[in-house]
């Protein structure tokens, strides 16, 4: 079941991110569906599985967007790993605080990428990028994460992804 879910996730991630989230765009800013899903998968699975899913989705998005290949894979892998370690301590998946964690992870990823671009290319308007793009997208992605968790709570999707330790604890 997990391999079929991950295959569907990887096949549908770019079309969903590019086309289905377009109507949700506010001032050219769209929520990051892939990051929210990596966070949710991280809460429910082992650290290795979450890191691999994060790296895979990040690499897929890098290739699909003709961006710096590997940078999002690295950051998403770290997000998946951290979310999985956090998931060992958090048992209420419907807690709205998860939205804050998704927003913080999105903000951290945006800042890391902006700083990397500043070091490599120089002359990146970091403050205006942070205020005009990174921070609003982080808030928007956090809200999407809460909505996704609410929709998925009690569904077979969460049960299929949960690691055994979480299933026994719940």
C-alpha positions, 0 to 999 in steps of 0.5 A: 500500500505504501509503495502505491501511495508514494508512486501516486504521490510522485506522479501527481505532485507536479501536476497538482502543485502547478495546476490545481493550486493555481486558483488558490494563488494570492498575489502570485503566492501559492502554498507548497503542497509538497512541503505540507505532504512531506511534513505529514508523512514525516509525522507518521513514518520512520525518520529514514522513510520520511527523509527519503520521501522528502529528498525524492519529492524535492528532487522531483520538484527541482527537476520539474521546475528547472531549478537548482537540482538537489537543493530542495531535495536536501532541504525537504529531506531534512524537513522529513527527518525533523518532522519524523523525529517531532512525530515521535513526541506529538500524538494529536495529528489534528492539533492546529499547532501543526500548521505553525510547524509547517510554516516554520519549516517552510520559512526555514527552507525559504531562508536557506535557499535565499541564503544559498542563492545570495552566497552563490550568485550574490546581489539577492534582495534578501529582505524584500524576498523574505517579506514579500515572498518567503514569509507569506508563502510560509503562512499559506503553506502552514494553513494548507498543512492544517487543512490537509491534516483535518481532511486526512484525519480518520481516513485510510490514508493516515492509517496506511502511513502510520508507523507501528509505534504510532499505531500502538500509541494511538 
